[in-house]
């Protein structure tokens, strides 16, 4: 039965990782890490999750693929392709995607897949046993082969049926969230599914599909749209959706500039009057190595009233400005434009800007900034404990600041994250005895004991 289980697991891994009938390059699998994009997505997720009283923490990850697709995962995360953002005309279409995936999480659909896999396995096994019995009686091995084929087909069909049921339930949960929030946006749900249908060429096979028929889904959303015609959205809701639409267009421009080939991105951002196009062009110019031109655009945006719609606009623009400065060997100036936004008492911790600031301090060996940079990166490490790259940056800062023991602990953590336990142990032994060093050594011993067994 291992072969059947393997087939089913591979099927679901493909589905849950956002894979579809389209071929995709490995480059499409990279995660697009950007604080501005992540914060915008988390704002939407938080509102919808609260509406459904879903209290688990939800992380959103963006893959670089430009295919329109998204998926919920078993660990409570949502994976969104860049294409799911880029191909939506309106933020309300994107809300439909997020609401559907939260519907999966709230319904624990991914977690319960394991029980369905087990059930399908048992059904397939029963068919094979019957086939073997018939073959023994008749003396005809072809009956056994037919029984095996039938078992596999039934198991596969049952699994697809279960998936279609879960997709329909996720649609219903999304609708419930919209009703609770009083967001009458079901026409945008219809528009989204029309795009999805176009992406598949309008071909639907009920015996091979993991989703309900597109016409059935659109009809259901159209019915909900008619029922919601009498809803009155509050001024706060209208203002929120308008704000999200402006942020959505900005995020779209940014993702487009980050995921397209550089020359295409430069061509697509040639409009000098559009704030979002100018922002995206600065990103594309940076990618093209044209740092001075990018820097000039950002300087203009920082003084442009129309560019100040987002409360964190200064941090996001300064990220690009500082990166250009570092490339132009102006590390001291880069650190000086970052620090006023990052220093204690200025509000939130800006993760991306903080790491850029640390890079400027390291590249320029800016002694006056060592302590400040260490403090910022420690805060970032607390927010991103699983990112070994942050620990590596902290170790570099400790080395420059003359704190070799703490640098060794950072090196030990990085080595452990990469699975190099011997190197981790070597670095941990170099550190001054402390609770942290003791914990690392104990963890190394535990992992080595497990490996030995």
Secondary structure, 3 states (H helix, E strand, C coil): CHHHHHHHHHHHHHHHCCCCCCCCCHHHHCEECCHHHHHHHHHHHHHHHHHCCCCCCCEEEEECCCCCCEEECCCCEEEEEHHHHHCCCCHHHHHHHHHHHHHHHHCCCCCCHHHHHHHHHHHHHHHHHHHHHHHHHHCCHHHHHHHHHHHHHHHHHHHHHHHHHHHHHHHHHHHHHHHHHCCCCHHHHHHHHHHHHHHCCCCCCCCCCCCCCHHHHHHHHHHHHHHCCCCCCCHHHHHHHHHHHHHHHHHHHHHHHHHCCHHHHHHHCCCCCCHHHHHHHHHHHHHCCCHHHHHHHHHHHHCCHHHCCCCCHHHHHHHHHHHHHHHCCCHHHHHHHHHHHHCCCCCCCCHHHHHHHHHHHHHHCCHHHHHHHHHHHHHHHHHCCCCHHHHHHHHHHHHHCCCHHHHHHHHHHHHHHCCCHHHHHHHHHHCCCCHHHHHHHHHHHHHHHHHHC
